[in-house]
Amino acid sequence: MKRILLPTDFSFNSLNAANYAIELFKEEVCDFFLVNTYTPSFVHSRFMASAVYGGGMVEDNVQSRSQEGLSRVLEQINGKDNNPNHHFTSISSFNLLTEELKDIIENEQIDLIVTGTKGASGFEEVFLGSNTVRMIKSIRDCPILAIPENYKFTESKKIGFATDFKRNFSAEVIEPLINLVKYKDASIDIVHINEQEQLSKYQESNKDILLEYLQAVPHSLHEMPYFASKTDVIKLFVEETNINLLAMIYYRHGYLEELVREPVVKRMAFHSEVPILVLPD
């Protein structure tokens, strides 16, 4: 049984992500947990409830609206999803979004978070961030599937996996990707961007380990020239190979390393045109 967490701010993006998850796992027994967090008005800008509630709302009214919003979303979902294998639970909580998600992941043994994203650029991307990026940076023990704004469900038959082979792989990290490939009877297209003429011995070793893990599923390896930003190269690869879903591992770097490295995962979360599966390191 899959146990899937669906954060919502009652926006079209979050409902679209929930519908994607329902369709993706239509042939599997699933428990879906629909969660909305709410907070006092003076900190609304930091939480999911900010998309809905005005700054002057008192706490009791905010709580009531959170619960009513969840009820409306469940009505919309139940109107479309008559799958007897799907069960839904709603959670309304006075809490920080990421902290609430961590608690639910631990208490309910969640397998996957599915969330919507909304494109951003310039100052919005750098300074405001997004709830999805906060989840990616804060949640360390659960994969996150981010669904782009207005993305229409497409069967995930070609799954991309972007890597630089600079970190070693573990079976635990790769397992959610392999399970999804087997479930959807899909294939994996590994993409590596050639930053140097050849791989180091360490990279070669990591590549061999990854290919050994992927022996049980169809896979292929692609090399792309480093002609622009890594994000742009990956986007071109996705377009040229008709990838339906892109997987990446999110490694946490030190502060100085973050300053000099291109934050590929975070940029892709804003600009990808296909769903992104973020595997926690």
C-alpha positions as a Markdown table, in Angstrom:
| # | Residue | x | y | z |
|---|---|---|---|---|
| 1 | Met | 0.0 | 0.0 | 0.0 |
| 2 | Lys | 1.2 | 3.5 | -0.9 |
| 3 | Arg | 0.9 | 6.3 | 1.7 |
| 4 | Ile | 1.0 | 9.6 | -0.1 |
| 5 | Leu | 1.0 | 13.1 | 1.3 |
| 6 | Leu | -0.8 | 15.9 | -0.6 |
| 7 | Pro | -0.1 | 19.5 | 0.8 |
| 8 | Thr | -2.7 | 22.0 | -0.4 |
| 9 | Asp | -3.4 | 25.7 | -0.2 |
| 10 | Phe | -6.7 | 25.2 | -2.1 |
| 11 | Ser | -5.1 | 26.6 | -5.3 |
| 12 | Phe | -5.5 | 25.1 | -8.8 |
| 13 | Asn | -1.8 | 24.0 | -8.6 |
| 14 | Ser | -2.3 | 22.0 | -5.5 |
| 15 | Leu | -5.5 | 20.4 | -6.8 |
| 16 | Asn | -3.8 | 19.6 | -10.1 |
| 17 | Ala | -1.0 | 17.9 | -8.2 |
| 18 | Ala | -3.5 | 15.8 | -6.2 |
| 19 | Asn | -5.2 | 14.8 | -9.4 |
| 20 | Tyr | -1.9 | 13.8 | -10.9 |
| 21 | Ala | -1.1 | 11.6 | -7.9 |
| 22 | Ile | -4.5 | 9.9 | -8.1 |
| 23 | Glu | -4.0 | 9.2 | -11.8 |
| 24 | Leu | -0.4 | 8.1 | -11.4 |
| 25 | Phe | -1.3 | 5.5 | -8.8 |
| 26 | Lys | -4.8 | 4.5 | -10.1 |
| 27 | Glu | -3.9 | 0.8 | -10.1 |
| 28 | Glu | -2.4 | 0.8 | -6.6 |
| 29 | Val | -4.0 | 0.7 | -3.1 |
| 30 | Cys | -3.3 | 4.1 | -1.6 |
| 31 | Asp | -3.9 | 6.1 | 1.5 |
| 32 | Phe | -3.8 | 9.8 | 0.6 |
| 33 | Phe | -3.3 | 12.4 | 3.3 |
| 34 | Leu | -4.5 | 15.9 | 2.3 |
| 35 | Val | -3.0 | 18.6 | 4.6 |
| 36 | Asn | -3.4 | 22.3 | 5.0 |
| 37 | Thr | -1.6 | 24.4 | 7.6 |
| 38 | Tyr | -2.8 | 27.7 | 8.9 |
| 39 | Thr | -1.1 | 30.4 | 11.1 |
| 40 | Pro | -1.8 | 33.7 | 12.7 |
| 41 | Ser | -2.3 | 36.6 | 10.1 |
| 42 | Phe | 1.0 | 38.3 | 11.1 |
| 43 | Val | 3.0 | 35.5 | 9.6 |
| 44 | His | 0.8 | 34.5 | 6.7 |
| 45 | Ser | 3.4 | 35.2 | 4.1 |
| 46 | Arg | 5.4 | 32.2 | 5.2 |
| 47 | Phe | 2.8 | 29.5 | 5.0 |
| 48 | Met | 0.5 | 27.7 | 2.6 |
| 49 | Ala | -2.6 | 29.4 | 4.1 |
| 50 | Ser | -1.3 | 32.7 | 2.8 |
| 51 | Ala | -2.7 | 32.1 | -0.6 |
| 52 | Val | -6.3 | 32.1 | 0.8 |
| 53 | Tyr | -6.7 | 34.0 | 4.0 |
| 54 | Gly | -6.6 | 37.8 | 4.4 |
| 55 | Gly | -4.3 | 39.4 | 7.0 |
| 56 | Gly | -7.1 | 40.5 | 9.3 |
| 57 | Met | -8.6 | 37.0 | 9.9 |
| 58 | Val | -8.8 | 35.9 | 13.5 |
| 59 | Glu | -7.4 | 32.5 | 14.4 |
| 60 | Asp | -10.7 | 30.7 | 15.0 |
| 61 | Asn | -12.0 | 31.9 | 11.6 |
| 62 | Val | -8.7 | 30.8 | 9.9 |
| 63 | Gln | -9.1 | 27.3 | 11.4 |
| 64 | Ser | -12.7 | 27.1 | 10.2 |
| 65 | Arg | -11.7 | 28.2 | 6.7 |
| 66 | Ser | -8.9 | 25.6 | 6.6 |
| 67 | Gln | -11.3 | 22.8 | 7.5 |
| 68 | Glu | -13.9 | 24.0 | 5.1 |
| 69 | Gly | -11.4 | 24.3 | 2.3 |
| 70 | Leu | -10.3 | 20.7 | 2.9 |
| 71 | Ser | -13.9 | 19.6 | 2.8 |
| 72 | Arg | -14.4 | 21.3 | -0.6 |
| 73 | Val | -11.2 | 19.8 | -2.0 |
| 74 | Leu | -12.3 | 16.3 | -0.8 |
| 75 | Glu | -15.7 | 16.8 | -2.5 |
| 76 | Gln | -13.9 | 17.7 | -5.8 |
| 77 | Ile | -11.6 | 14.7 | -5.6 |
| 78 | Asn | -14.3 | 12.3 | -4.6 |
| 79 | Gly | -16.4 | 13.6 | -7.5 |
| 80 | Lys | -13.7 | 12.4 | -9.9 |
| 81 | Asp | -12.0 | 9.5 | -8.2 |
| 82 | Asn | -14.3 | 6.5 | -7.6 |
| 83 | Asn | -11.4 | 4.1 | -7.2 |
| 84 | Pro | -12.3 | 1.8 | -4.3 |
| 85 | Asn | -8.5 | 1.3 | -3.7 |
| 86 | His | -8.1 | 5.0 | -2.8 |
| 87 | His | -8.7 | 6.3 | 0.7 |
| 88 | Phe | -8.5 | 10.0 | 1.7 |
| 89 | Thr | -7.8 | 11.6 | 5.1 |
| 90 | Ser | -7.8 | 15.4 | 5.6 |
| 91 | Ile | -5.5 | 17.1 | 8.1 |
| 92 | Ser | -5.9 | 20.8 | 9.2 |
| 93 | Ser | -3.1 | 22.0 | 11.4 |
| 94 | Phe | -2.0 | 25.1 | 13.2 |
| 95 | Asn | 1.7 | 24.7 | 12.4 |
| 96 | Leu | 4.6 | 25.5 | 10.1 |
| 97 | Leu | 4.1 | 23.6 | 6.8 |
| 98 | Thr | 7.4 | 21.8 | 6.8 |
| 99 | Glu | 7.2 | 20.9 | 10.5 |
| 100 | Glu | 3.7 | 19.5 | 10.0 |
| 101 | Leu | 4.9 | 17.5 | 7.0 |
| 102 | Lys | 7.8 | 16.0 | 9.0 |
| 103 | Asp | 5.4 | 15.0 | 11.8 |
| 104 | Ile | 3.0 | 13.3 | 9.3 |
| 105 | Ile | 5.8 | 11.5 | 7.5 |
| 106 | Glu | 7.0 | 10.0 | 10.7 |
| 107 | Asn | 3.7 | 9.2 | 12.3 |
| 108 | Glu | 2.0 | 7.9 | 9.1 |
| 109 | Gln | 5.1 | 6.3 | 7.4 |
| 110 | Ile | 4.6 | 8.4 | 4.3 |
| 111 | Asp | 6.1 | 7.0 | 1.0 |
| 112 | Leu | 5.9 | 10.1 | -1.1 |
| 113 | Ile | 4.9 | 13.8 | -1.1 |
| 114 | Val | 3.2 | 15.1 | -4.2 |
| 115 | Thr | 3.0 | 18.9 | -4.5 |
| 116 | Gly | 2.3 | 21.6 | -7.1 |
| 117 | Thr | 4.8 | 24.2 | -8.2 |
| 118 | Lys | 4.4 | 27.6 | -9.8 |
| 119 | Gly | 7.0 | 29.1 | -12.0 |
| 120 | Ala | 9.0 | 32.1 | -10.8 |
| 121 | Ser | 11.8 | 34.2 | -12.1 |
| 122 | Gly | 14.2 | 36.9 | -11.0 |
| 123 | Phe | 13.7 | 38.3 | -7.6 |
| 124 | Glu | 10.7 | 36.0 | -6.9 |
| 125 | Glu | 12.9 | 32.9 | -7.4 |
| 126 | Val | 15.9 | 34.2 | -5.4 |
| 127 | Phe | 14.2 | 35.9 | -2.5 |
| 128 | Leu | 10.7 | 34.5 | -2.0 |
| 129 | Gly | 11.4 | 30.9 | -2.8 |
| 130 | Ser | 8.4 | 28.5 | -2.8 |
| 131 | Asn | 6.8 | 26.0 | -0.5 |
| 132 | Thr | 8.2 | 23.2 | -2.8 |
| 133 | Val | 11.7 | 24.4 | -2.4 |
| 134 | Arg | 11.3 | 24.7 | 1.3 |
| 135 | Met | 10.1 | 21.1 | 1.4 |
| 136 | Ile | 13.1 | 20.0 | -0.8 |
| 137 | Lys | 15.5 | 21.7 | 1.6 |
| 138 | Ser | 13.9 | 20.7 | 4.8 |
| 139 | Ile | 12.6 | 17.1 | 4.4 |
| 140 | Arg | 15.3 | 14.5 | 4.5 |
| 141 | Asp | 13.6 | 11.2 | 4.6 |
| 142 | Cys | 10.8 | 11.2 | 1.9 |
| 143 | Pro | 10.8 | 11.6 | -1.9 |
| 144 | Ile | 9.0 | 14.7 | -3.3 |
| 145 | Leu | 7.2 | 14.7 | -6.6 |
| 146 | Ala | 6.7 | 18.3 | -7.9 |
| 147 | Ile | 4.1 | 18.8 | -10.5 |
| 148 | Pro | 4.5 | 22.0 | -12.7 |
| 149 | Glu | 1.7 | 24.5 | -13.0 |
| 150 | Asn | -1.0 | 23.5 | -15.5 |
| 151 | Tyr | 0.7 | 20.2 | -16.3 |
| 152 | Lys | -1.7 | 17.6 | -17.7 |
| 153 | Phe | -1.2 | 14.0 | -16.7 |
| 154 | Thr | 0.9 | 11.9 | -19.0 |
| 155 | Glu | 1.9 | 8.3 | -18.4 |
| 156 | Ser | 5.5 | 8.2 | -17.1 |
| 157 | Lys | 7.0 | 5.8 | -19.6 |
| 158 | Lys | 10.3 | 7.6 | -20.1 |
| 159 | Ile | 11.9 | 8.7 | -16.8 |
| 160 | Gly | 15.0 | 10.8 | -16.9 |
| 161 | Phe | 17.6 | 10.7 | -14.2 |
| 162 | Ala | 20.2 | 13.5 | -14.1 |
| 163 | Thr | 23.5 | 12.9 | -12.3 |
| 164 | Asp | 27.1 | 14.1 | -12.3 |
| 165 | Phe | 28.4 | 10.8 | -10.8 |
| 166 | Lys | 30.3 | 12.9 | -8.2 |
| 167 | Arg | 28.5 | 11.3 | -5.3 |
| 168 | Asn | 28.1 | 7.6 | -4.5 |
| 169 | Phe | 24.7 | 6.0 | -4.7 |
| 170 | Ser | 22.9 | 3.8 | -2.2 |
| 171 | Ala | 20.2 | 1.3 | -2.8 |
| 172 | Glu | 17.9 | 3.1 | -0.3 |
| 173 | Val | 18.1 | 6.4 | -2.3 |
| 174 | Ile | 17.6 | 4.8 | -5.7 |
| 175 | Glu | 14.8 | 2.4 | -4.6 |
| 176 | Pro | 11.8 | 4.8 | -5.0 |
| 177 | Leu | 12.9 | 5.5 | -8.6 |
| 178 | Ile | 13.3 | 1.8 | -9.4 |
| 179 | Asn | 9.9 | 1.0 | -7.8 |
| 180 | Leu | 8.2 | 3.7 | -9.9 |
| 181 | Val | 9.9 | 2.4 | -13.1 |
| 182 | Lys | 8.7 | -1.1 | -12.4 |
| 183 | Tyr | 5.2 | 0.0 | -11.5 |
| 184 | Lys | 4.8 | 2.1 | -14.7 |
| 185 | Asp | 6.6 | -0.5 | -16.9 |
| 186 | Ala | 8.9 | 2.4 | -17.9 |
| 187 | Ser | 12.5 | 3.0 | -18.8 |
| 188 | Ile | 15.2 | 5.2 | -17.3 |
| 189 | Asp | 17.3 | 7.6 | -19.4 |
| 190 | Ile | 20.3 | 8.6 | -17.4 |
| 191 | Val | 21.8 | 12.0 | -18.4 |
| 192 | His | 25.3 | 13.2 | -17.6 |
| 193 | Ile | 26.6 | 16.6 | -18.5 |
| 194 | Asn | 30.2 | 16.5 | -19.7 |
| 195 | Glu | 31.9 | 19.2 | -17.6 |
| 196 | Gln | 35.3 | 17.5 | -18.3 |
| 197 | Glu | 36.7 | 15.4 | -21.1 |
| 198 | Gln | 36.5 | 12.2 | -19.1 |
| 199 | Leu | 35.2 | 11.0 | -15.8 |
| 200 | Ser | 37.5 | 10.6 | -12.8 |
| 201 | Lys | 38.1 | 7.2 | -11.4 |
| 202 | Tyr | 35.7 | 8.0 | -8.6 |
| 203 | Gln | 33.0 | 9.1 | -11.0 |
| 204 | Glu | 33.6 | 5.9 | -13.1 |
| 205 | Ser | 33.1 | 3.8 | -9.9 |
| 206 | Asn | 29.9 | 5.6 | -9.0 |
| 207 | Lys | 28.6 | 5.2 | -12.5 |
| 208 | Asp | 29.3 | 1.4 | -12.4 |
| 209 | Ile | 27.5 | 1.2 | -9.0 |
| 210 | Leu | 24.4 | 3.0 | -10.4 |
| 211 | Leu | 24.3 | 0.8 | -13.5 |
| 212 | Glu | 24.4 | -2.2 | -11.3 |
| 213 | Tyr | 21.5 | -1.0 | -9.2 |
| 214 | Leu | 19.5 | -0.4 | -12.4 |
| 215 | Gln | 20.1 | -3.9 | -13.9 |
| 216 | Ala | 16.6 | -4.9 | -13.2 |
| 217 | Val | 15.0 | -2.2 | -15.2 |
| 218 | Pro | 15.4 | -0.9 | -18.8 |
| 219 | His | 17.9 | 2.0 | -18.9 |
| 220 | Ser | 20.2 | 3.9 | -21.1 |
| 221 | Leu | 23.0 | 6.4 | -20.6 |
| 222 | His | 23.3 | 9.8 | -22.4 |
| 223 | Glu | 26.1 | 12.3 | -22.4 |
| 224 | Met | 25.3 | 16.0 | -23.0 |
| 225 | Pro | 27.8 | 18.8 | -23.8 |
| 226 | Tyr | 28.1 | 21.5 | -21.2 |
| 227 | Phe | 27.2 | 24.4 | -23.4 |
| 228 | Ala | 25.1 | 26.5 | -21.0 |
| 229 | Ser | 23.8 | 26.3 | -17.5 |
| 230 | Lys | 23.2 | 22.8 | -16.3 |
| 231 | Thr | 19.5 | 23.6 | -15.9 |
| 232 | Asp | 19.3 | 24.6 | -19.6 |
| 233 | Val | 21.1 | 21.5 | -20.7 |
| 234 | Ile | 18.8 | 19.2 | -18.7 |
| 235 | Lys | 15.7 | 21.0 | -20.1 |
| 236 | Leu | 17.0 | 20.5 | -23.6 |
| 237 | Phe | 17.6 | 16.8 | -22.9 |
| 238 | Val | 14.1 | 16.4 | -21.5 |
| 239 | Glu | 12.7 | 18.0 | -24.7 |
| 240 | Glu | 14.8 | 16.0 | -27.2 |
| 241 | Thr | 14.2 | 12.6 | -25.6 |
| 242 | Asn | 10.5 | 13.2 | -24.7 |
| 243 | Ile | 11.0 | 12.6 | -21.0 |
| 244 | Asn | 7.7 | 12.4 | -19.0 |
| 245 | Leu | 9.3 | 12.7 | -15.6 |
| 246 | Leu | 12.7 | 13.8 | -14.3 |
| 247 | Ala | 14.4 | 12.4 | -11.2 |
| 248 | Met | 17.2 | 14.0 | -9.4 |
| 249 | Ile | 19.0 | 13.5 | -6.0 |
| 250 | Tyr | 19.1 | 16.5 | -3.8 |
| 251 | Tyr | 22.5 | 16.8 | -2.0 |
| 252 | Arg | 22.9 | 19.2 | 0.8 |
| 253 | His | 26.1 | 21.3 | 0.3 |
| 254 | Gly | 27.9 | 23.5 | 2.8 |
| 255 | Tyr | 27.2 | 27.2 | 2.7 |
| 256 | Leu | 30.3 | 28.2 | 0.8 |
| 257 | Glu | 29.8 | 25.5 | -1.7 |
| 258 | Glu | 26.2 | 26.6 | -2.2 |
| 259 | Leu | 27.5 | 30.1 | -3.1 |
| 260 | Val | 29.6 | 28.9 | -6.0 |
| 261 | Arg | 27.5 | 26.0 | -7.3 |
| 262 | Glu | 24.5 | 26.3 | -9.5 |
| 263 | Pro | 21.4 | 25.2 | -7.5 |
| 264 | Val | 20.2 | 22.9 | -10.3 |
| 265 | Val | 17.5 | 21.1 | -8.3 |
| 266 | Lys | 16.0 | 24.3 | -7.0 |
| 267 | Arg | 16.1 | 26.0 | -10.4 |
| 268 | Met | 14.5 | 23.0 | -12.0 |
| 269 | Ala | 11.7 | 23.1 | -9.4 |
| 270 | Phe | 10.8 | 26.5 | -10.7 |
| 271 | His | 11.3 | 26.0 | -14.4 |
| 272 | Ser | 10.7 | 22.4 | -15.3 |
| 273 | Glu | 7.9 | 21.6 | -17.7 |
| 274 | Val | 7.7 | 18.0 | -16.6 |
| 275 | Pro | 7.2 | 16.6 | -13.1 |
| 276 | Ile | 10.3 | 16.3 | -11.0 |
| 277 | Leu | 11.0 | 13.4 | -8.5 |
| 278 | Val | 13.4 | 14.7 | -5.9 |
| 279 | Leu | 15.2 | 11.8 | -4.1 |
| 280 | Pro | 16.6 | 12.8 | -0.7 |
| 281 | Asp | 20.2 | 12.0 | -0.1 |
